[in-house]
Amino acid sequence: MTPVTYLADSAVNSNPIIPELPELIIGVIAFAIVFYFLATKALPNIRKTLDERTEAIEGGLQKAELAQAEAAQVKADAQAQMAELRHSTADIRAKAQADGAALVEQARTEANSQKEAIIASAHNQLEADRNSAVNVLKADLGKLATELADKIVGERAQDAGVQERIIDRFLDELDAKLGATQKVG
């Protein structure tokens, strides 16, 4: 038999979907060997690798969650510190404004006190100058009045007491006239 006739004979006698018995036995044995090798050697290593990757991923997720929680805590702490700083800054600003207002009021009070002291001193000096001027004018006016009285009367009042009485009377009359003029004006 030639090879072509053998193929034709076997094709007619057998179903192509169902293998022959020797092929089936060799296939089952080969499958059992490959299955055993995969089940004992390859599959545990694959499972081990998958478990390690799963643990690494879960550990990474846990670390990420922890880092995220820590970051949220740090952010909350920073926000609390910022709020506290804002509050203390506002307190410092309010205290500074109050201190500034107190300093301004103190300076204003001191300036008013100095102003009053200067005004009082000026009034006292003015009163002293006025009194001094009045005394000088009274003395000069007394001399002039005595000379005028001497000329009018024709004789000289030699007595100092008489001169003093004349001067005093004249000045009293002059003060009375000036007082009446000032009341009218």
Summary of the structure (lengths in Angstrom):
residues: 185
radius of gyration: 65.9
end to end distance: 169.3
largest distance: 201.1
contacts: 368
relative contact order: 0.03
helix: 91%
strand: 0%
